[in-house]
Amino acid sequence: MTGPAPDRPWMPGYGVLPADQGSGLMAWAEAERRLTVSHDYWCATVRPDGRPHVMPVWGVWLDARLWFSTGMRSRKARDVAVEPRCTLTTDDARDPVVVDGVAEQVTDRAGIEGFVAAVNGKYGGGVRVDFLDPAVNGTFSVRPEWVFAISEDDFSGSPTRWRFPQPG
């Protein structure tokens, strides 16, 4: 995937350079690389009373979405059932990628099988498809609305944002 067109986010007070200065806009391939190699992701959801909830999750970047699983009784699963908008970030705070999007529970067997294969390939685990019974342990894919990345080595010249077209 070539990805959507990059642009420079507006970050007042941070000394961010125009898109044609510094290292310039980051290539989508670099954002995808970071999303792929991140061992963990921080998942931020919103509780019904409006308070934020953040927890680390294992996950995979697959088919232009960030996938994770969690128990259906977990706080994050209950949160996205009410408010599916969420944010996930890579585990590298120096060279982060932030995905802001909409979580959707995956219940079709083919989707779950693809996720299980990707998780087992990434983490070397032995997760089985039956472990991810949608009634017990949900599989979620997060469709990005926008993605943001920055590089510590060029804080003012690297911030890049990609906006994704939304269905409907």
C-alpha positions as a Python dict, from the first residue, in 0.01 Angstrom:
ca = {
    (1, 'M'): (0, 0, 0),
    (2, 'T'): (137, 340, -93),
    (3, 'G'): (-80, 500, 172),
    (4, 'P'): (-269, 825, 168),
    (5, 'A'): (-97, 1153, 96),
    (6, 'P'): (117, 1282, 384),
    (7, 'D'): (95, 1633, 522),
    (8, 'R'): (249, 1834, 802),
    (9, 'P'): (25, 1856, 1108),
    (10, 'W'): (-36, 2194, 1269),
    (11, 'M'): (154, 2195, 1598),
    (12, 'P'): (159, 2553, 1731),
    (13, 'G'): (437, 2633, 1975),
    (14, 'Y'): (658, 2337, 1881),
    (15, 'G'): (870, 2504, 1612),
    (16, 'V'): (760, 2257, 1347),
    (17, 'L'): (914, 2333, 1009),
    (18, 'P'): (730, 2350, 678),
    (19, 'A'): (690, 2017, 499),
    (20, 'D'): (978, 2087, 260),
    (21, 'Q'): (1228, 2152, 542),
    (22, 'G'): (1408, 1924, 786),
    (23, 'S'): (1384, 1560, 687),
    (24, 'G'): (1053, 1642, 520),
    (25, 'L'): (742, 1433, 521),
    (26, 'M'): (792, 1074, 623),
    (27, 'A'): (727, 797, 373),
    (28, 'W'): (422, 583, 446),
    (29, 'A'): (647, 277, 417),
    (30, 'E'): (839, 395, 726),
    (31, 'A'): (519, 437, 927),
    (32, 'E'): (408, 87, 824),
    (33, 'R'): (750, -54, 914),
    (34, 'R'): (724, 95, 1263),
    (35, 'L'): (369, -33, 1302),
    (36, 'T'): (481, -380, 1196),
    (37, 'V'): (790, -411, 1420),
    (38, 'S'): (641, -263, 1737),
    (39, 'H'): (631, -538, 1999),
    (40, 'D'): (350, -378, 2199),
    (41, 'Y'): (95, -105, 2143),
    (42, 'W'): (-73, 128, 2389),
    (43, 'C'): (-450, 118, 2343),
    (44, 'A'): (-651, 417, 2464),
    (45, 'T'): (-1028, 394, 2494),
    (46, 'V'): (-1293, 607, 2662),
    (47, 'R'): (-1498, 481, 2954),
    (48, 'P'): (-1874, 546, 2953),
    (49, 'D'): (-1824, 829, 3204),
    (50, 'G'): (-1570, 999, 2972),
    (51, 'R'): (-1253, 906, 3159),
    (52, 'P'): (-967, 768, 2947),
    (53, 'H'): (-844, 412, 2981),
    (54, 'V'): (-500, 308, 2850),
    (55, 'M'): (-355, -44, 2847),
    (56, 'P'): (-75, -220, 2656),
    (57, 'V'): (-175, -488, 2407),
    (58, 'W'): (-3, -726, 2170),
    (59, 'G'): (-112, -666, 1815),
    (60, 'V'): (-31, -675, 1446),
    (61, 'W'): (-47, -435, 1154),
    (62, 'L'): (-240, -634, 894),
    (63, 'D'): (-438, -531, 586),
    (64, 'A'): (-399, -157, 663),
    (65, 'R'): (-547, -200, 1012),
    (66, 'L'): (-408, -244, 1359),
    (67, 'W'): (-543, -565, 1514),
    (68, 'F'): (-550, -678, 1877),
    (69, 'S'): (-745, -918, 2095),
    (70, 'T'): (-882, -888, 2445),
    (71, 'G'): (-1127, -1058, 2675),
    (72, 'M'): (-1482, -947, 2605),
    (73, 'R'): (-1527, -858, 2974),
    (74, 'S'): (-1214, -636, 2973),
    (75, 'R'): (-1248, -261, 3018),
    (76, 'K'): (-1125, -188, 2662),
    (77, 'A'): (-1372, -433, 2503),
    (78, 'R'): (-1658, -286, 2703),
    (79, 'D'): (-1541, 66, 2612),
    (80, 'V'): (-1527, 6, 2235),
    (81, 'A'): (-1868, -161, 2248),
    (82, 'V'): (-2007, 178, 2354),
    (83, 'E'): (-1757, 412, 2182),
    (84, 'P'): (-1556, 242, 1906),
    (85, 'R'): (-1323, 539, 1847),
    (86, 'C'): (-985, 468, 2002),
    (87, 'T'): (-615, 544, 1970),
    (88, 'L'): (-326, 300, 1954),
    (89, 'T'): (42, 388, 1958),
    (90, 'T'): (359, 194, 1897),
    (91, 'D'): (579, 117, 2196),
    (92, 'D'): (864, 345, 2083),
    (93, 'A'): (808, 687, 2240),
    (94, 'R'): (1114, 831, 2061),
    (95, 'D'): (997, 739, 1711),
    (96, 'P'): (624, 683, 1760),
    (97, 'V'): (338, 612, 1528),
    (98, 'V'): (-10, 700, 1654),
    (99, 'V'): (-321, 547, 1497),
    (100, 'D'): (-649, 720, 1565),
    (101, 'G'): (-940, 516, 1437),
    (102, 'V'): (-1248, 304, 1486),
    (103, 'A'): (-1238, -44, 1639),
    (104, 'E'): (-1456, -314, 1491),
    (105, 'Q'): (-1498, -660, 1640),
    (106, 'V'): (-1402, -929, 1394),
    (107, 'T'): (-1627, -1234, 1416),
    (108, 'D'): (-1578, -1406, 1081),
    (109, 'R'): (-1358, -1714, 1094),
    (110, 'A'): (-1136, -1607, 803),
    (111, 'G'): (-1057, -1275, 971),
    (112, 'I'): (-978, -1443, 1302),
    (113, 'E'): (-763, -1707, 1128),
    (114, 'G'): (-564, -1433, 952),
    (115, 'F'): (-511, -1251, 1281),
    (116, 'V'): (-405, -1571, 1461),
    (117, 'A'): (-155, -1656, 1187),
    (118, 'A'): (-9, -1303, 1204),
    (119, 'V'): (10, -1305, 1586),
    (120, 'N'): (176, -1647, 1592),
    (121, 'G'): (421, -1538, 1323),
    (122, 'K'): (510, -1221, 1509),
    (123, 'Y'): (525, -1347, 1868),
    (124, 'G'): (615, -1712, 1808),
    (125, 'G'): (317, -1819, 2012),
    (126, 'G'): (74, -2100, 1990),
    (127, 'V'): (-255, -1908, 1985),
    (128, 'R'): (-530, -2122, 1838),
    (129, 'V'): (-834, -1997, 1652),
    (130, 'D'): (-1067, -2154, 1909),
    (131, 'F'): (-902, -1944, 2183),
    (132, 'L'): (-1043, -1636, 2012),
    (133, 'D'): (-1407, -1738, 2042),
    (134, 'P'): (-1582, -1403, 1973),
    (135, 'A'): (-1807, -1449, 2277),
    (136, 'V'): (-1509, -1482, 2514),
    (137, 'N'): (-1197, -1324, 2365),
    (138, 'G'): (-1268, -1061, 2103),
    (139, 'T'): (-1055, -987, 1802),
    (140, 'F'): (-1063, -622, 1699),
    (141, 'S'): (-931, -438, 1397),
    (142, 'V'): (-887, -64, 1410),
    (143, 'R'): (-956, 119, 1085),
    (144, 'P'): (-738, 430, 1084),
    (145, 'E'): (-894, 773, 1045),
    (146, 'W'): (-554, 935, 1069),
    (147, 'V'): (-200, 827, 1150),
    (148, 'F'): (74, 1049, 1294),
    (149, 'A'): (448, 981, 1313),
    (150, 'I'): (753, 1173, 1426),
    (151, 'S'): (1126, 1105, 1458),
    (152, 'E'): (1320, 1208, 1765),
    (153, 'D'): (1630, 1288, 1557),
    (154, 'D'): (1437, 1555, 1365),
    (155, 'F'): (1155, 1659, 1599),
    (156, 'S'): (1076, 1984, 1417),
    (157, 'G'): (1127, 1856, 1062),
    (158, 'S'): (970, 1510, 1064),
    (159, 'P'): (611, 1530, 1195),
    (160, 'T'): (388, 1366, 938),
    (161, 'R'): (16, 1292, 931),
    (162, 'W'): (-185, 1074, 695),
    (163, 'R'): (-563, 1100, 670),
    (164, 'F'): (-757, 796, 558),
    (165, 'P'): (-1073, 813, 352),
    (166, 'Q'): (-1372, 700, 555),
    (167, 'P'): (-1646, 467, 435),
    (168, 'G'): (-1988, 607, 359),
}
